Amino acid sequence: MLAGVPDAYQRLWTPYRMAYVKGGQGQVTGTDDCPFCIGPTRSDEESLIVHRGETAFVVLNLFPYNPGHLLVCPYRHVPDYTDITTEETAEIAALTQKAMRVLRAQSRAAGFNLGMNQGTAGGAGIAAHLHQHVVPRWNGDGNFFPIIARTKAISATLADVRQDIADAWAAC
């Protein structure tokens, strides 16, 4: 297929993520350079953490696909879903469910994309530390703006979104 020739595939253009992508999939090699290990050692505001649980925490994605894109991470530095304990599995599932309830209440999300990319071959940007994506979706959120203007409209700062979600988390 030649470039520019229409095909059966839809495209999700996310040029704002290039800064992250350029870091390469090998950018995290251990706990010393892992943002999911370093984050919980800092303040919630600095690390964009919205909730801390017993074995896992919820953090706002620094490079979101949509406003409110959350990550549910175990505190332990483990790469694969089969590496987590029964307790971690249960808490990650419960935090994912609560994240969905919170995002529905806080931003009226109409749907969600949930998922874990396992390993670099599976598309994990940070393959060394397991994390579950919770991406809020709205009808029509794939508008013309990113395609025509090469611009993604984000209506609030990450700090404001984090605070709004953290407040809603406490209320739900």
C-alpha positions as CSV (number, residue, x, y, z in Angstrom):
1,M,0.0,0.0,0.0
2,L,1.3,3.4,-0.9
3,A,1.5,6.3,1.6
4,G,-1.6,8.4,1.5
5,V,-3.7,5.7,-0.3
6,P,-6.9,5.1,1.7
7,D,-7.2,1.7,3.4
8,A,-9.5,0.0,5.9
9,Y,-7.6,1.3,9.0
10,Q,-8.6,4.1,11.3
11,R,-5.8,6.3,12.6
12,L,-5.3,7.8,16.0
13,W,-2.9,10.6,15.6
14,T,-1.2,11.6,18.9
15,P,1.8,13.9,17.9
16,Y,2.0,15.4,21.4
17,R,3.2,12.0,22.6
18,M,6.4,12.3,20.5
19,A,8.5,13.6,23.4
20,Y,7.6,10.4,25.3
21,V,8.2,8.1,22.3
22,K,11.6,9.6,21.6
23,G,12.7,8.4,25.0
24,G,12.6,4.8,23.6
25,Q,11.1,1.7,25.1
26,G,14.4,1.0,26.9
27,Q,14.2,4.3,28.8
28,V,13.3,2.6,32.1
29,T,15.9,0.0,33.2
30,G,15.2,-0.4,36.9
31,T,13.6,1.1,40.0
32,D,16.0,4.1,40.0
33,D,14.7,5.5,36.8
34,C,11.1,4.1,36.9
35,P,8.5,6.9,37.2
36,F,6.1,4.4,38.8
37,C,8.6,3.6,41.5
38,I,9.8,7.2,42.0
39,G,6.3,8.7,41.9
40,P,5.0,7.4,45.3
41,T,8.1,8.7,47.0
42,R,7.0,12.3,46.1
43,S,4.0,14.3,46.9
44,D,0.7,13.5,45.2
45,E,0.7,16.9,43.5
46,E,4.2,16.5,42.1
47,S,3.6,13.0,40.9
48,L,0.0,13.5,39.7
49,I,-1.2,10.7,42.1
50,V,-4.9,10.8,42.7
51,H,-5.2,7.9,45.1
52,R,-2.9,5.6,47.2
53,G,-4.0,2.2,48.1
54,E,-2.4,-0.7,50.0
55,T,-0.7,-2.5,47.2
56,A,-1.4,-0.1,44.2
57,F,-2.0,3.5,43.4
58,V,-3.7,5.6,40.7
59,V,-1.8,8.3,38.8
60,L,-2.7,10.7,36.0
61,N,-1.0,9.9,32.8
62,L,1.7,12.5,32.0
63,F,1.0,12.0,28.3
64,P,-2.7,11.4,28.1
65,Y,-4.7,10.2,25.2
66,N,-7.7,12.1,26.7
67,P,-8.1,14.3,29.7
68,G,-8.4,12.2,32.8
69,H,-6.4,9.3,31.4
70,L,-5.4,7.3,34.5
71,L,-2.9,4.6,35.2
72,V,-3.4,2.0,38.0
73,C,0.0,0.7,39.1
74,P,1.3,-1.8,41.7
75,Y,3.9,-0.3,44.1
76,R,6.1,-3.3,43.3
77,H,8.3,-3.0,40.3
78,V,7.0,-6.0,38.3
79,P,6.7,-6.2,34.5
80,D,4.0,-8.7,33.9
81,Y,0.4,-9.4,34.9
82,T,1.4,-12.9,35.9
83,D,4.0,-11.4,38.4
84,I,1.5,-9.8,40.7
85,T,-0.1,-11.3,43.8
86,T,-3.7,-12.2,44.3
87,E,-4.0,-9.1,46.6
88,E,-2.4,-6.8,44.0
89,T,-4.7,-8.2,41.3
90,A,-7.8,-7.6,43.4
91,E,-6.8,-4.1,44.3
92,I,-5.8,-3.1,40.7
93,A,-9.3,-4.4,39.6
94,A,-11.1,-2.5,42.4
95,L,-9.1,0.7,41.7
96,T,-9.9,0.4,38.0
97,Q,-13.6,0.1,38.8
98,K,-13.5,3.1,41.1
99,A,-11.6,5.1,38.6
100,M,-14.4,4.5,36.1
101,R,-17.0,5.5,38.6
102,V,-15.0,8.7,39.5
103,L,-14.5,9.7,35.9
104,R,-18.2,9.1,35.1
105,A,-19.1,11.4,38.0
106,Q,-16.4,14.0,37.5
107,S,-16.3,14.3,33.7
108,R,-19.4,12.5,32.5
109,A,-17.3,10.0,30.6
110,A,-19.5,8.0,28.3
111,G,-17.2,5.0,27.9
112,F,-13.7,3.8,28.5
113,N,-10.7,2.1,27.0
114,L,-9.0,-0.3,29.6
115,G,-5.9,-2.2,29.0
116,M,-2.4,-3.3,29.8
117,N,0.3,-3.4,27.2
118,Q,2.6,-6.3,28.1
119,G,6.3,-6.2,27.1
120,T,7.9,-4.0,24.5
121,A,6.6,-6.2,21.7
122,G,3.1,-5.7,23.2
123,G,3.5,-1.9,23.0
124,A,4.3,-1.1,26.6
125,G,6.1,2.3,26.8
126,I,7.3,1.4,30.3
127,A,7.5,-2.4,30.0
128,A,9.4,-2.8,33.3
129,H,6.5,-1.7,35.5
130,L,3.0,-3.1,35.0
131,H,0.3,-0.5,34.7
132,Q,-3.4,-0.6,33.7
133,H,-4.7,2.3,31.5
134,V,-8.1,3.8,32.2
135,V,-8.9,6.1,29.3
136,P,-12.2,8.1,29.5
137,R,-14.1,8.4,26.2
138,W,-16.9,10.6,25.1
139,N,-19.2,10.4,22.0
140,G,-17.4,12.4,19.3
141,D,-14.1,12.8,21.2
142,G,-12.3,11.9,18.0
143,N,-12.9,15.3,16.3
144,F,-11.3,17.1,13.4
145,F,-9.0,19.4,15.5
146,P,-6.1,17.0,15.9
147,I,-6.3,15.9,12.3
148,I,-6.7,19.3,10.6
149,A,-4.9,21.6,13.0
150,R,-2.5,19.0,14.4
151,T,-3.6,20.2,17.8
152,K,-5.0,18.3,20.7
153,A,-7.3,20.5,22.8
154,I,-6.7,19.9,26.5
155,S,-9.1,22.0,28.5
156,A,-7.3,22.1,31.8
157,T,-3.7,21.7,33.2
158,L,-2.6,18.3,34.5
159,A,-2.5,19.7,38.0
160,D,-6.1,20.9,37.8
161,V,-7.3,17.6,36.3
162,R,-5.4,15.7,39.1
163,Q,-7.0,17.9,41.8
164,D,-10.5,17.5,40.3
165,I,-10.2,13.7,40.1
166,A,-8.6,13.4,43.6
167,D,-11.5,15.5,45.0
168,A,-14.1,13.4,43.1
169,W,-12.3,10.2,44.3
170,A,-12.7,11.2,47.9
171,A,-16.4,12.0,47.3
172,C,-17.3,8.7,45.5
